[in-house]
Amino acid sequence: MYEERPARLAGAVVWRREPGAAADAADPGTRPVLPDGCMDLIWADGRLLVAGPDTRAYVPRSPAAQYAGVRFAPGEAAGVLGVEASAVRDERVELAELWGPRVARRLADRVSGAADRAAALEDLVLRRAADAPAPDPLLRAVVARLRAGLPVGTAADELGIGVRQLHRRSLAAFGYGPKTLARILRLQRALALVTAGVPAAEAAPRAGCVDQAHLAREMRALTGLTIGGYVAGLRSA
């Protein structure tokens, strides 16, 4: 069983997976996790992990039986977790490597012993966020513009920041440059349309791709999957 809800931290999502019903299409233990520009703090069978920003589909080699997670909005995890996003790009890192084994073990035990592990993990994140630097409003504005489909250069011009400076700040916050983030967000727009039943040929230009062939290339490059295979997997789940 997989379920998620909005977190009390702006833009974040709280999710959990537990043994139960048949596989869910969004279940991180049964489906590839596609790049989405986000980072997660995850409790997995008693361990705390940081899931860095992905540039390719991630499939757990040995899925945990139970998960709880907080998925941060793009660019908002680095300050809370105390690690530059580029340092954990395409990685799943034990929290002990970032915060030390004693602190990580104490926090993992606290979450493990909670009646609602997802809520306990959310509380942990909220306490950290209260002591962390405030999210960069400029980077929030960048995400909003790229999510709306604006080109990187146009977004930079509107916000009065040079492309090179934006690239440097993006590496720390998103884990990669703004062009990669733009590609990932564009793919997510296309997949949302396809999942809603829009034909790929129509979804591609609506999401910002040149045509269906462009979307197919981006899907293969960023996930290793085809649109048809992805849709078929959703239907079977």
Secondary structure, 3 states (H helix, E strand, C coil): CEEEEECCCCCCEEEEECCCCCCCCCCCCCCCECCCCCCEEEEECCEEEEECCCCCCECCCCCCCCEEEEECCCCCHHHHHCCCHHHHCCCEEEHHHHHCHHHHHHHHHHHHCCCCHHHHHHHHHHHHHHHCCCCCHHHHHHHHHHHCCCCHHHHHHHHCCCHHHHHHHHHHHHCCCHHHHHHHHHHHHHHHHHHCCCCHHHHHHHHCCCCHHHHHHHHHHHHCCCHHHHHHHHHHC
